[in-house]
Amino acid sequence: MVFFVVVQGVGLLSDMLHLLSFSFLDTFGMVLGPYSEMFLLVSTRIWILE
């Protein structure tokens, strides 16, 4: 019985961690998205000019 509760607790904990990391990566990507696109554009322009 105790073992079952522990397993359930660990499962919930891993689920919460997964959701947290997922949302963190999502917001991180949303913030970095435009910057990475600009960086790609600038680097390709520089590469073409050279």
N, C-alpha and C positions, 0 to 999 in steps of 0.2 A: 504493500500500500504506500509506504513512504517512498519507495523507489519510484513508483508511478508518478507521485506528486513531484519528485525531483526532476524526472524526465520531462514532465509537462512544463515545469518552471524554466528549465534550460531551453526548451523549445520556444517558449514565449520570449525569453531573453534574446535568443538568436534572431527571432523574427523582428523584434524591436530594433536590434542592432542593424539588421539588413535594411529595414525601412529608413532608419536614420542615415546610414551611409548612402543609400539610394537617393534620398531627397537632397543630401549634402552635395552629392555629385551632380545632381540635376541643377541646383542653383549655381554651383560652380561653373557648369557648362554654359548656363544662361548668361552669367557675368562675363565669362571668358570668350564666348562665341564671337561677338563682334570684333573683339581685339585680335583674335586669332585670324579672322578673315582679313582685317586690315594689315596684319603682319604678313600674311601670305601675299597680298597684293603688292605691298611695298617691296618685299624681298624678290618677287618675280620681276618687278619693274627694275630694281637695281641689277638683277641678274641679266636682264635683257640689255640694259644700258652698258654693262661691262662687256 
